[in-house]
Amino acid sequence: MPADSSELAARRAAIRAAPADSVAVVDETALLATSAVAAHAGEALRAGRTAWRALPGDVALIASGGDDEDAVRRLVASWAGHGEDAVARRARAVLRDDLGAAVRPETWALVAEHRRAGHHVVLCGHAPRPVLAPLAEDLGADELVATEVVVRDRVLTGEVEGPVLLDDAGKEKAQAVAAALAGRPAAFAYAGGGAEALLTAAEHPMLVGPAPDDLDVPVLPVAPRGGTLATPGDVLRTAGFYGAFLGAAGTAAAVGLARGSRRHMVDLACSVTGDLGLALAGIDVEVTGAEHLWSARPCVFVFNHQSKIDVALLMKLLRGGFTGVAKAEAASIPLWGAMFSLAGVAFVDRGNTAQAREALEPAVRKLRDEGWSLAIAPEGTRSPTPRLGRFKKGAFHIAMQAGVPMVPIVIHDAGEVMWRGHQTLRGGTVHVDVLPPVDTSTWTLATMNDHVEDVRARFVEALEGAR
């Protein structure tokens, strides 16, 4: 959740006061701190798909972080002969592994405000449509205006259809947006440098990032984003965190051996790692509703998952007396995998339903018979953007079968202190809302879909509610 500012607060108020049918245009330069075209060029280069003729230009593109019309055309040309579905999957993977860390939370929060107000949201950009389509989906945009590509029989030809929506002042982009809106005026517009024509066409323009000297519009201050090398401070914070982890593990092992209890060892390691590790990393945690962490145990804790640091946050919040569920690949993560195994975490192969049931059975027994609580991320995997993913039903079935309450833990800003794809930590404050326990005593299989949607709606309300 981005820190509020006078500009952000004033814009929120203007959005809420605008008519419900207002149009808000959001350019990719306002939403992303890096080039989406360069991100795709980098993925192709790493995968060995870059044609030798395109190699010099793409290397220069990746090094500079900017792009131009030639870069867009090279990217489109590289898709010649590829199916639409294959290119779409690749674009989703690039968003997940790279671009997600470059999404500006300040702009994302304003778009969420527009959606709540019932406004028509248009995402536009000079990047090709397949590149921006997954971002538009996660953003909840009603319409996407982008550089179009030629497709025949669901196969891309490698050609651009129409103009590349990129010029010095964003005139091509502004004309394409105006054509898509068919005369409907844009009340709000958000853009970075190089898209001034979009801003001048809107009643309430807002520049995101550095302002040109000759453009007199409100400016939204934004924090630096991912895509850069770790700073020395980030490296020191990360070293401090893992030093605390190793120290906690050693101390806890000694205490556990002395007391003959693996549970004491795990609980002590959780507490020390959560408290000391996050403190050494410069990460503060502010909790609202902390009383709900204890009032309903044993229970199933469900949390939204954005960052690798979520595990340490749960250690700090829950202290002990809990275990969890993780994807099978987590067992091989250095240090964490060993800790998860000691804590009795159930490693689940998401593609094998029979194995998942078998792996979950010990955790369910501990919940039902031994009074342990269970922590599960119902999204199943980390979300690449601030959007909350679809909830799977596993946690809900477990809570119903064990006859225990469900406690939602809503984590804000975890992706800001450890971006997806990054291995280092940044200082900052993570806000956590622990919502009241949800009674599961009346749940049935017939009503399960309703309960899943109800709990997810509580997360959405907490995540998107303005502080």
C-alpha positions as CSV (number, residue, x, y, z in Angstrom):
1,M,0.0,0.0,0.0
2,P,1.7,3.3,-1.1
3,A,2.2,6.0,1.5
4,D,-0.4,8.7,1.1
5,S,0.6,12.2,0.0
6,S,-1.2,15.4,-0.5
7,E,-1.3,14.8,-4.3
8,L,-2.6,11.3,-3.8
9,A,-5.2,12.3,-1.3
10,A,-6.4,15.2,-3.5
11,R,-6.7,12.9,-6.5
12,R,-8.6,10.3,-4.4
13,A,-11.1,13.0,-3.5
14,A,-11.5,14.1,-7.1
15,I,-12.1,10.5,-8.2
16,R,-14.8,10.0,-5.6
17,A,-16.5,13.3,-6.6
18,A,-16.6,12.5,-10.3
19,P,-19.6,11.0,-12.1
20,A,-19.8,7.2,-12.2
21,D,-19.5,7.1,-16.0
22,S,-16.2,9.0,-16.1
23,V,-13.3,7.8,-18.2
24,A,-9.8,7.3,-16.7
25,V,-6.9,6.7,-19.2
26,V,-3.8,5.1,-17.7
27,D,-0.6,5.0,-19.9
28,E,1.9,2.2,-19.4
29,T,4.5,4.9,-18.6
30,A,2.5,5.8,-15.5
31,L,2.0,2.2,-14.4
32,L,5.4,0.7,-15.0
33,A,8.8,2.0,-13.9
34,T,10.6,0.2,-16.7
35,S,10.0,-0.7,-20.3
36,A,7.7,-3.6,-21.0
37,V,9.3,-4.0,-24.4
38,A,12.8,-4.2,-22.9
39,A,11.6,-6.8,-20.4
40,H,10.3,-9.0,-23.2
41,A,13.6,-8.5,-25.1
42,G,15.5,-9.5,-22.0
43,E,13.4,-12.7,-21.6
44,A,14.0,-13.7,-25.3
45,L,17.7,-13.0,-24.9
46,R,18.0,-15.2,-21.8
47,A,16.0,-18.0,-23.5
48,G,18.2,-17.9,-26.6
49,R,15.4,-16.8,-29.0
50,T,16.9,-13.5,-30.1
51,A,17.8,-13.5,-33.9
52,W,21.4,-12.5,-34.5
53,R,20.3,-9.5,-36.6
54,A,18.3,-8.2,-33.6
55,L,21.0,-8.9,-31.1
56,P,22.9,-5.6,-31.1
57,G,19.7,-3.5,-30.9
58,D,18.2,-5.6,-28.1
59,V,21.4,-5.6,-26.1
60,A,21.5,-1.8,-26.3
61,L,17.7,-1.7,-25.5
62,I,18.1,-3.8,-22.4
63,A,21.2,-1.8,-21.2
64,S,19.4,1.6,-21.7
65,G,16.0,0.5,-20.2
66,G,14.2,2.6,-22.8
67,D,12.7,1.7,-26.1
68,D,11.7,3.2,-29.5
69,E,9.7,2.3,-32.6
70,D,12.4,0.0,-33.9
71,A,12.5,-2.0,-30.6
72,V,8.7,-2.5,-30.8
73,R,8.9,-3.7,-34.4
74,R,11.9,-6.1,-33.6
75,L,9.8,-7.6,-30.7
76,V,6.8,-8.1,-33.0
77,A,9.0,-9.6,-35.7
78,S,10.4,-12.2,-33.2
79,W,6.9,-13.6,-32.8
80,A,6.5,-14.5,-36.5
81,G,5.1,-18.0,-36.8
82,H,4.3,-18.3,-33.1
83,G,0.8,-19.1,-31.9
84,E,-1.3,-16.5,-30.0
85,D,-1.6,-18.8,-27.0
86,A,2.2,-19.4,-26.8
87,V,2.9,-15.6,-26.9
88,A,0.2,-15.0,-24.3
89,R,1.7,-17.5,-21.9
90,R,5.1,-15.9,-22.4
91,A,3.7,-12.5,-21.6
92,R,2.1,-13.8,-18.4
93,A,5.5,-15.3,-17.4
94,V,7.3,-12.0,-18.1
95,L,4.8,-10.2,-15.9
96,R,5.2,-12.8,-13.2
97,D,9.0,-12.9,-13.2
98,D,10.0,-9.4,-14.2
99,L,7.5,-6.7,-14.9
100,G,5.5,-7.3,-11.7
101,A,8.3,-5.7,-9.7
102,A,8.1,-2.6,-11.8
103,V,4.4,-1.9,-11.2
104,R,4.0,1.4,-9.4
105,P,1.7,0.9,-6.3
106,E,0.8,4.6,-6.3
107,T,-0.8,4.4,-9.8
108,W,-2.3,1.0,-9.0
109,A,-4.0,2.4,-5.9
110,L,-5.6,5.2,-7.9
111,V,-6.9,2.8,-10.6
112,A,-8.5,0.8,-7.8
113,E,-10.1,4.0,-6.6
114,H,-11.5,4.6,-10.2
115,R,-12.9,1.0,-10.3
116,R,-14.6,1.5,-7.0
117,A,-16.2,4.7,-8.3
118,G,-17.5,2.8,-11.3
119,H,-15.3,4.6,-13.8
120,H,-14.4,3.2,-17.3
121,V,-10.6,2.5,-17.1
122,V,-8.6,2.4,-20.3
123,L,-5.0,1.1,-20.2
124,C,-3.0,2.3,-23.1
125,G,0.6,1.9,-24.3
126,H,3.0,1.7,-27.2
127,A,4.0,-1.9,-26.3
128,P,2.2,-4.5,-28.5
129,R,-1.1,-5.8,-27.3
130,P,0.1,-9.3,-26.3
131,V,2.6,-7.6,-23.9
132,L,0.1,-5.4,-22.2
133,A,-2.9,-7.8,-22.2
134,P,-2.0,-9.7,-18.9
135,L,-1.3,-6.3,-17.2
136,A,-4.7,-5.0,-18.3
137,E,-6.3,-8.1,-17.0
138,D,-4.7,-7.8,-13.6
139,L,-5.4,-4.1,-13.4
140,G,-9.1,-4.7,-14.1
141,A,-9.1,-2.3,-17.1
142,D,-12.2,-2.2,-19.2
143,E,-10.4,-1.5,-22.4
144,L,-6.8,-1.8,-23.8
145,V,-5.4,0.5,-26.5
146,A,-2.0,-0.7,-27.7
147,T,0.2,-1.3,-30.8
148,E,-1.7,-3.9,-32.7
149,V,-0.2,-7.0,-34.4
150,V,-1.3,-9.0,-37.4
151,V,-2.7,-12.4,-36.6
152,R,-3.8,-15.0,-39.1
153,D,-5.5,-18.3,-38.1
154,R,-4.3,-17.6,-34.5
155,V,-0.7,-17.3,-35.6
156,L,1.3,-14.1,-35.4
157,T,2.9,-12.9,-38.7
158,G,5.5,-10.7,-37.1
159,E,4.0,-7.6,-38.6
160,V,2.6,-4.5,-36.9
161,E,-1.0,-3.6,-37.8
162,G,-1.3,0.2,-38.1
163,P,1.1,2.6,-36.4
164,V,3.4,2.0,-33.5
165,L,1.9,4.2,-30.8
166,L,5.2,5.8,-29.9
167,D,6.3,9.3,-30.8
168,D,7.9,12.3,-29.0
169,A,4.7,13.7,-27.4
170,G,2.4,10.7,-27.5
171,K,0.3,12.0,-30.3
172,E,-0.2,8.6,-31.9
173,K,-1.3,7.1,-28.6
174,A,-3.7,10.0,-27.9
175,Q,-5.3,9.6,-31.3
176,A,-5.7,5.9,-30.8
177,V,-7.3,6.4,-27.4
178,A,-9.7,9.1,-28.8
179,A,-10.7,6.7,-31.6
180,A,-11.4,3.9,-29.1
181,L,-13.5,6.2,-27.0
182,A,-15.5,7.5,-30.0
183,G,-15.8,11.0,-28.9
184,R,-16.3,10.2,-25.2
185,P,-14.0,12.6,-23.3
186,A,-11.4,11.4,-20.8
187,A,-11.9,13.0,-17.4
188,F,-8.7,11.6,-15.9
189,A,-5.3,10.7,-17.5
190,Y,-2.1,9.4,-16.0
191,A,1.1,9.3,-18.0
192,G,4.9,9.6,-17.7
193,G,7.2,11.7,-19.8
194,G,6.8,11.4,-23.6
195,A,3.0,11.1,-23.5
196,E,2.1,14.7,-23.0
197,A,-0.7,14.6,-25.6
198,L,-2.7,12.2,-23.4
199,L,-2.5,14.6,-20.5
200,T,-3.5,17.7,-22.3
201,A,-6.6,16.0,-23.7
202,A,-7.9,15.2,-20.2
203,E,-9.8,17.4,-17.7
204,H,-7.8,16.0,-14.7
205,P,-4.3,15.1,-16.0
206,M,-1.6,13.8,-13.7
207,L,2.0,13.3,-14.6
208,V,3.8,10.3,-13.0
209,G,7.5,10.8,-12.7
210,P,9.8,13.8,-13.6
211,A,7.9,16.7,-15.1
212,P,9.0,18.5,-18.3
213,D,9.7,22.2,-17.8
214,D,6.9,23.3,-20.2
215,L,4.1,21.1,-18.8
216,D,2.1,22.6,-16.0
217,V,0.1,19.6,-14.5
218,P,-0.1,18.0,-11.1
219,V,2.7,15.5,-10.4
220,L,2.3,12.2,-8.5
221,P,5.4,11.5,-6.5
222,V,6.4,7.8,-6.8
223,A,9.0,5.7,-5.1
224,P,11.8,4.0,-7.0
225,R,10.9,0.6,-8.3
226,G,12.5,-2.7,-9.1
227,G,14.7,-3.6,-12.0
228,T,17.9,-2.1,-10.6
229,L,20.9,-3.7,-8.8
230,A,20.7,-4.1,-5.1
231,T,22.2,-1.3,-3.0
232,P,24.9,-2.0,-0.4
233,G,22.3,-1.3,2.2
234,D,20.0,-3.9,0.8
235,V,22.8,-6.5,0.8
236,L,23.6,-5.6,4.5
237,R,19.9,-5.9,5.4
238,T,19.6,-9.3,3.7
239,A,22.8,-10.5,5.4
240,G,21.5,-9.4,8.8
241,F,18.2,-11.2,8.2
242,Y,19.8,-14.5,7.2
243,G,22.4,-14.2,10.0
244,A,19.5,-13.9,12.4
245,F,17.9,-17.0,10.8
246,L,21.0,-19.1,11.2
247,G,21.5,-17.8,14.8
248,A,17.9,-18.6,15.7
249,A,18.1,-22.0,14.2
250,G,21.3,-22.9,16.2
251,T,19.9,-21.5,19.4
252,A,16.6,-23.2,18.9
253,A,18.3,-26.5,18.1
254,A,20.2,-26.4,21.4
255,V,17.0,-25.7,23.3
256,G,15.1,-28.3,21.5
257,L,17.7,-31.0,22.2
258,A,17.9,-30.0,25.9
259,R,14.1,-30.2,26.2
260,G,13.7,-33.2,23.9
261,S,11.1,-31.3,21.9
262,R,11.1,-30.5,18.2
263,R,8.1,-28.3,18.7
264,H,9.9,-26.0,21.2
265,M,12.8,-25.8,18.7
266,V,10.5,-24.7,15.8
267,D,8.5,-22.2,17.9
268,L,11.6,-20.5,19.3
269,A,13.2,-20.4,15.8
270,C,10.0,-18.8,14.4
271,S,9.8,-16.1,17.1
272,V,13.5,-15.2,17.0
273,T,13.7,-15.1,13.2
274,G,10.5,-13.1,12.9
275,D,11.5,-10.5,15.5
276,L,15.2,-10.2,15.1
277,G,15.5,-11.0,11.4
278,L,13.0,-8.4,10.3
279,A,14.4,-5.8,12.7
280,L,18.0,-6.3,11.3
281,A,16.5,-6.0,7.8
282,G,15.0,-2.6,8.7
283,I,11.4,-3.9,8.2
284,D,8.8,-2.7,10.7
285,V,5.4,-4.5,11.0
286,E,2.3,-2.6,12.0
287,V,-0.7,-4.8,12.9
288,T,-4.3,-4.0,13.2
289,G,-6.5,-6.6,14.8
290,A,-3.7,-8.4,16.5
291,E,-6.1,-9.9,19.1
292,H,-7.6,-12.1,16.3
293,L,-4.2,-13.9,16.0
294,W,-5.0,-15.7,19.3
295,S,-8.7,-15.5,20.0
296,A,-9.7,-18.4,17.8
297,R,-6.9,-21.0,17.9
298,P,-6.8,-23.7,16.7
299,C,-7.8,-22.3,13.3
300,V,-6.9,-22.0,9.7
301,F,-5.0,-18.8,9.0
302,V,-5.3,-17.7,5.3
303,F,-3.1,-14.9,3.9
304,N,-2.5,-13.2,0.6
305,H,0.9,-14.0,-0.9
306,Q,3.1,-11.4,-2.7
307,S,6.6,-12.0,-1.5
308,K,9.1,-14.5,-0.2
309,I,9.2,-12.4,3.0
310,D,5.6,-13.4,3.8
311,V,7.0,-16.5,5.6
312,A,9.1,-14.4,8.0
313,L,6.1,-12.1,8.6
314,L,3.9,-15.1,9.5
315,M,6.7,-16.3,11.9
316,K,6.6,-12.9,13.7
317,L,2.8,-12.7,13.8
318,L,1.9,-16.3,14.7
319,R,5.0,-17.0,16.9
320,G,4.4,-20.8,17.2
321,G,1.9,-23.5,17.5
322,F,1.3,-23.6,13.8
323,T,2.4,-25.4,10.6
324,G,1.7,-24.6,7.0
325,V,1.2,-25.8,3.5
326,A,3.7,-25.0,0.7
327,K,4.2,-26.0,-2.9
328,A,6.5,-29.0,-3.4
329,E,9.3,-26.9,-4.9
330,A,9.7,-25.1,-1.6
331,A,11.3,-28.1,0.0
332,S,14.4,-27.5,-2.0
333,I,14.9,-23.8,-1.0
334,P,18.1,-23.4,0.9
335,L,17.6,-23.0,4.7
336,W,13.8,-22.4,4.3
337,G,13.2,-25.9,3.0
338,A,14.9,-27.5,6.1
339,M,13.0,-25.2,8.4
340,F,9.7,-26.1,6.7
341,S,10.4,-29.8,7.0
342,L,11.2,-29.4,10.8
343,A,8.0,-27.5,11.2
344,G,5.9,-30.2,9.7
345,V,4.9,-28.2,6.6
346,A,2.9,-30.2,4.1
347,F,4.6,-30.0,0.7
348,V,1.9,-30.3,-2.0
349,D,2.4,-31.1,-5.7
350,R,-0.2,-28.7,-7.2
351,G,-0.6,-30.9,-10.2
352,N,-1.3,-34.1,-8.3
353,T,-4.6,-34.2,-6.4
354,A,-4.0,-37.6,-4.8
355,Q,-0.6,-36.6,-3.5
356,A,-2.0,-33.3,-2.2
357,R,-4.6,-35.1,-0.1
358,E,-2.0,-37.5,1.3
359,A,0.5,-34.7,2.1
360,L,-2.2,-32.6,3.9
361,E,-3.4,-35.4,6.1
362,P,-0.7,-35.1,8.8
363,A,-1.3,-31.3,9.0
364,V,-5.1,-31.8,9.2
365,R,-4.6,-34.3,12.1
366,K,-2.4,-31.8,14.0
367,L,-5.1,-29.2,13.5
368,R,-8.0,-31.4,14.5
369,D,-6.4,-33.6,17.2
370,E,-3.4,-31.8,18.6
371,G,-4.6,-28.1,18.6
372,W,-2.1,-26.8,16.1
373,S,-3.1,-24.1,13.7
374,L,-2.6,-24.2,9.9
375,A,-1.4,-21.3,7.7
376,I,-2.3,-21.4,4.0
377,A,-2.1,-19.0,1.1
378,P,-5.3,-19.7,-0.8
379,E,-4.0,-18.1,-4.0
380,G,-1.6,-21.0,-4.2
381,T,1.3,-18.9,-5.4
382,R,2.7,-15.4,-5.2
383,S,0.8,-12.8,-7.1
384,P,3.0,-10.8,-9.6
385,T,1.0,-7.6,-9.2
386,P,-1.1,-6.1,-6.3
387,R,-4.1,-7.9,-7.7
388,L,-5.5,-10.6,-5.4
389,G,-5.5,-13.9,-7.2
390,R,-8.3,-16.5,-7.4
391,F,-8.7,-18.5,-4.2
392,K,-8.4,-22.3,-4.3
393,K,-10.7,-24.3,-2.0
394,G,-8.2,-26.5,-0.2
395,A,-8.0,-24.2,2.9
396,F,-11.7,-23.9,3.1
397,H,-12.3,-27.7,3.0
398,I,-9.7,-28.2,5.7
399,A,-11.4,-25.6,8.0
400,M,-14.8,-27.1,7.4
401,Q,-13.7,-30.7,8.0
402,A,-11.7,-29.9,11.1
403,G,-14.5,-27.8,12.5
404,V,-12.3,-24.8,13.2
405,P,-12.6,-21.1,12.4
406,M,-10.8,-19.3,9.5
407,V,-8.8,-16.2,10.3
408,P,-7.9,-13.9,7.3
409,I,-4.5,-12.2,7.5
410,V,-4.3,-9.3,5.0
411,I,-0.7,-8.3,4.2
412,H,0.0,-4.9,2.6
413,D,3.3,-3.8,1.1
414,A,5.3,-7.1,1.4
415,G,6.1,-6.8,-2.3
416,E,7.7,-3.4,-1.5
417,V,10.3,-4.7,0.9
418,M,11.1,-7.8,-1.3
419,W,10.2,-7.5,-4.9
420,R,9.3,-10.6,-6.9
421,G,12.4,-12.0,-8.6
422,H,14.7,-10.2,-6.2
423,Q,16.8,-11.9,-3.5
424,T,17.6,-8.9,-1.3
425,L,15.5,-7.0,1.2
426,R,14.6,-3.3,1.4
427,G,13.8,-1.4,4.5
428,G,10.2,-0.3,5.0
429,T,7.0,-0.8,6.9
430,V,4.6,-3.7,6.2
431,H,1.0,-3.2,7.3
432,V,-1.1,-6.2,8.3
433,D,-4.8,-6.4,8.9
434,V,-5.9,-9.4,10.9
435,L,-9.7,-9.7,10.3
436,P,-12.2,-11.3,12.8
437,P,-12.5,-15.1,12.7
438,V,-14.9,-16.5,10.2
439,D,-17.2,-19.2,11.7
440,T,-17.2,-22.4,9.6
441,S,-19.6,-24.4,11.7
442,T,-22.5,-24.0,9.2
443,W,-20.4,-24.5,6.1
444,T,-21.4,-27.3,3.7
445,L,-20.1,-28.6,0.4
446,A,-23.1,-27.2,-1.3
447,T,-22.4,-23.6,-0.1
448,M,-18.6,-23.8,-0.4
449,N,-18.3,-21.5,-3.4
450,D,-20.2,-18.8,-1.5
451,H,-17.8,-19.0,1.4
452,V,-14.8,-18.8,-0.8
453,E,-16.1,-15.7,-2.5
454,D,-17.1,-14.2,0.9
455,V,-13.7,-14.5,2.4
456,R,-12.0,-13.3,-0.8
457,A,-14.2,-10.3,-0.8
458,R,-13.1,-9.4,2.7
459,F,-9.5,-9.5,1.5
460,V,-10.3,-7.3,-1.5
461,E,-12.1,-4.8,0.7
462,A,-9.1,-4.6,3.1
463,L,-6.5,-4.5,0.4
464,E,-8.2,-1.8,-1.7
465,G,-9.6,0.3,1.1
466,A,-7.9,3.7,1.3
467,R,-6.1,4.3,4.6
